Amino acid sequence: MKLSDALRKAQGMGLDLVEIAPTANPPVCKIVALGKFRYDISKHERDKRPAGAKLKELKFRVNIDDHDYLTKIRHGEEFLDRGNKVRVQLQFRGREMAHQELGMQLMEKVRDDLASMSQVEMEPKITGRNVTMTLSPLPANRRKRRFSSPPRPAEEGEPAVSPNNS
């Protein structure tokens, strides 16, 4: 359709002629209400944006075993890899309060182990019987996982293990 015909038709309908694909040959236009068209585009852009980062939590105790510690660190890496913030909470019970320096050492260890995935948003802070620290994820291109466990290959004669086969 010629440009003049399209403009005449749009004006006759009380709408606007909007160029959709200017680089196409011939250029593609649409007859729409411009305000509604702009609103629809902004709504579409808003839907594409991911929602704000969620806050996940890792709870530790001072005398945590090495294997349990590694499991929690792997979970923390997974949370950070998905773009979530992580709150690391250390709980003291009973006489553990007498050795708060052990708790601070554990928090420094967590911070160092997750340093390749995150940055400290809130330094470790003692509040009552808890020590809390917040980590936020690094940009996706700077994250490097250190503790991800490789998937265990199934041996011969052994059925493949899936989470649903219990």
Contacts in CASP RR format, 6 or more apart in sequence:
PFRMAT RR
TARGET T0000
AUTHOR 0000-0000-0000
METHOD contacts of the structure
MODEL  1
MKLSDALRKAQGMGLDLVEIAPTANPPVCKIVALGKFRYDISKHERDKRP
AGAKLKELKFRVNIDDHDYLTKIRHGEEFLDRGNKVRVQLQFRGREMAHQ
ELGMQLMEKVRDDLASMSQVEMEPKITGRNVTMTLSPLPANRRKRRFSSP
PRPAEEGEPAVSPNNS
1 9 0 8 1.000
6 17 0 8 1.000
6 29 0 8 1.000
6 31 0 8 1.000
7 17 0 8 1.000
9 31 0 8 1.000
10 16 0 8 1.000
10 17 0 8 1.000
10 31 0 8 1.000
13 31 0 8 1.000
15 31 0 8 1.000
15 32 0 8 1.000
15 33 0 8 1.000
16 31 0 8 1.000
16 32 0 8 1.000
16 33 0 8 1.000
16 34 0 8 1.000
16 37 0 8 1.000
17 29 0 8 1.000
17 30 0 8 1.000
17 31 0 8 1.000
18 29 0 8 1.000
18 30 0 8 1.000
18 31 0 8 1.000
18 32 0 8 1.000
18 34 0 8 1.000
18 37 0 8 1.000
19 27 0 8 1.000
19 28 0 8 1.000
19 29 0 8 1.000
20 28 0 8 1.000
20 29 0 8 1.000
20 30 0 8 1.000
21 27 0 8 1.000
21 28 0 8 1.000
30 37 0 8 1.000
53 83 0 8 1.000
53 84 0 8 1.000
53 85 0 8 1.000
53 136 0 8 1.000
53 137 0 8 1.000
54 84 0 8 1.000
54 85 0 8 1.000
55 84 0 8 1.000
55 85 0 8 1.000
55 86 0 8 1.000
55 87 0 8 1.000
55 134 0 8 1.000
56 76 0 8 1.000
56 79 0 8 1.000
56 84 0 8 1.000
56 85 0 8 1.000
56 86 0 8 1.000
56 87 0 8 1.000
57 86 0 8 1.000
57 87 0 8 1.000
57 88 0 8 1.000
57 89 0 8 1.000
58 72 0 8 1.000
58 75 0 8 1.000
58 76 0 8 1.000
58 79 0 8 1.000
58 86 0 8 1.000
58 87 0 8 1.000
58 88 0 8 1.000
58 89 0 8 1.000
58 110 0 8 1.000
59 89 0 8 1.000
59 90 0 8 1.000
59 91 0 8 1.000
60 69 0 8 1.000
60 72 0 8 1.000
60 88 0 8 1.000
60 89 0 8 1.000
60 90 0 8 1.000
60 91 0 8 1.000
60 106 0 8 1.000
60 110 0 8 1.000
61 90 0 8 1.000
61 91 0 8 1.000
61 93 0 8 1.000
61 96 0 8 1.000
62 90 0 8 1.000
62 92 0 8 1.000
62 96 0 8 1.000
62 99 0 8 1.000
62 102 0 8 1.000
62 103 0 8 1.000
62 106 0 8 1.000
63 96 0 8 1.000
64 72 0 8 1.000
64 106 0 8 1.000
70 147 0 8 1.000
73 110 0 8 1.000
73 113 0 8 1.000
73 114 0 8 1.000
73 147 0 8 1.000
74 147 0 8 1.000
74 148 0 8 1.000
74 149 0 8 1.000
76 86 0 8 1.000
76 114 0 8 1.000
76 117 0 8 1.000
77 114 0 8 1.000
77 117 0 8 1.000
77 145 0 8 1.000
77 146 0 8 1.000
77 147 0 8 1.000
77 148 0 8 1.000
79 86 0 8 1.000
80 86 0 8 1.000
80 114 0 8 1.000
80 117 0 8 1.000
80 118 0 8 1.000
80 135 0 8 1.000
80 137 0 8 1.000
80 138 0 8 1.000
80 143 0 8 1.000
81 117 0 8 1.000
81 137 0 8 1.000
81 143 0 8 1.000
81 145 0 8 1.000
83 137 0 8 1.000
83 140 0 8 1.000
84 137 0 8 1.000
85 121 0 8 1.000
85 134 0 8 1.000
85 135 0 8 1.000
85 136 0 8 1.000
85 137 0 8 1.000
86 114 0 8 1.000
86 118 0 8 1.000
86 134 0 8 1.000
86 135 0 8 1.000
87 132 0 8 1.000
87 133 0 8 1.000
87 134 0 8 1.000
87 135 0 8 1.000
88 107 0 8 1.000
88 110 0 8 1.000
88 132 0 8 1.000
88 133 0 8 1.000
88 134 0 8 1.000
88 135 0 8 1.000
89 130 0 8 1.000
89 131 0 8 1.000
89 132 0 8 1.000
90 103 0 8 1.000
90 106 0 8 1.000
90 107 0 8 1.000
90 124 0 8 1.000
90 130 0 8 1.000
90 131 0 8 1.000
90 132 0 8 1.000
91 129 0 8 1.000
91 130 0 8 1.000
92 100 0 8 1.000
92 103 0 8 1.000
92 129 0 8 1.000
92 130 0 8 1.000
92 131 0 8 1.000
93 129 0 8 1.000
96 102 0 8 1.000
97 129 0 8 1.000
100 126 0 8 1.000
100 131 0 8 1.000
103 131 0 8 1.000
104 124 0 8 1.000
104 131 0 8 1.000
107 124 0 8 1.000
107 131 0 8 1.000
107 133 0 8 1.000
108 124 0 8 1.000
110 133 0 8 1.000
111 120 0 8 1.000
111 124 0 8 1.000
111 133 0 8 1.000
111 135 0 8 1.000
113 146 0 8 1.000
113 147 0 8 1.000
114 135 0 8 1.000
116 138 0 8 1.000
116 143 0 8 1.000
116 144 0 8 1.000
116 145 0 8 1.000
116 146 0 8 1.000
117 137 0 8 1.000
117 138 0 8 1.000
117 143 0 8 1.000
117 144 0 8 1.000
117 145 0 8 1.000
117 146 0 8 1.000
118 135 0 8 1.000
118 136 0 8 1.000
118 137 0 8 1.000
118 138 0 8 1.000
119 135 0 8 1.000
119 136 0 8 1.000
119 138 0 8 1.000
120 133 0 8 1.000
120 134 0 8 1.000
120 135 0 8 1.000
121 134 0 8 1.000
121 135 0 8 1.000
121 136 0 8 1.000
122 132 0 8 1.000
122 133 0 8 1.000
122 134 0 8 1.000
123 133 0 8 1.000
124 131 0 8 1.000
124 132 0 8 1.000
124 133 0 8 1.000
125 131 0 8 1.000
125 132 0 8 1.000
125 133 0 8 1.000
137 143 0 8 1.000
152 161 0 8 1.000
154 160 0 8 1.000
154 161 0 8 1.000
159 165 0 8 1.000
END
